[in-house]
Amino acid sequence: MDRFLDIWQEYWSAYLFWDGFEVSGLAVTLWILVLSLLFGFVLSVLLAIGRTSKNRLIKGPIWLFTYVFRGTPFYIQLLLIYSGLMSLEVVQGTPLLRHFFINGYYCVILALTLNTTAYTTEMFAGYIRTTNKGEIEAALAYGMSKWQIYTRIIIPSMLRRAIPAYSNEVILMLHTTSLAFAATVPDILKVARDAYAATYQAFIAYGIAALVYMVVAFVIVAVFRKVEKRALAYLVVSSKNDKQVVKNV
């Protein structure tokens, strides 16, 4: 216990936000997590619509993209983006591309964004396909355009029903950020590795990192439960009404 407190006292700021030279630890992890989820969410909604299209020229490339990124390990994807692309002459010869791919933060966010987009696109597409046909028929009867049906009926319904599954994706993304150290990004795991290298206390150094991840995951789950409870409240009301109808009969 004394060793745990000693290491925590020495490295707590590095684990959370600052290692004495730059932002590190939890602050970096949350930053890359939020940005990649934000970019991935927007892209996933758009690609999910295309994934459910009847046009093969639209859904075909999207399927190939999701298949590739869901079928290969994230660690390899990160290494290909951070190290592999820099070996290409077109990247080295283009200042803008070279500046982008030489930066570990940019590469990690890009890799995380593409990875979560692949999984979330298929998830959202599945919920779009299971949208209640009666709602769509009612919208058509009301005279709504295709754009209005998607923005007012299909997408809101899809997002509400996808909340439980999407919360799992966010947790998995939080865990996936632990590989950011491969691109020299000073995230939580990078700090833990530095603490281990300095103290040789592997169990304590990595145990502290595990506790930090657990606390963040707990907060994320709690937030999603509140959002889910609010977004799906109509299902509870509907269930109560159905039971009341059965009793009256």
Buried (B, 14 or more C-beta within 10 A) or exposed (E): EEEBEEBBEEBBBBBBBBBEEEEBBBBBBBBBBEBBBEBBBEBBBEBBBBBBEEEEEBBEEBBEBBEEBEEEEBEEBBBBBBEBBBEEEEBBEEEEBBEBBBBBBBBBBBBBBBBBBBBBBBBBBBBBEEBEEEBBEEBEEEEBEEEEBBEBBBBEBBBBBBBEBBBEBBBEBBEBBBBBBBBEBBBBBBBBBBBBEEBEBEEBBBBBBBEBBEEBBEEBBEEBEEBBEEBEEEEEEEEEEEEEEEEEE
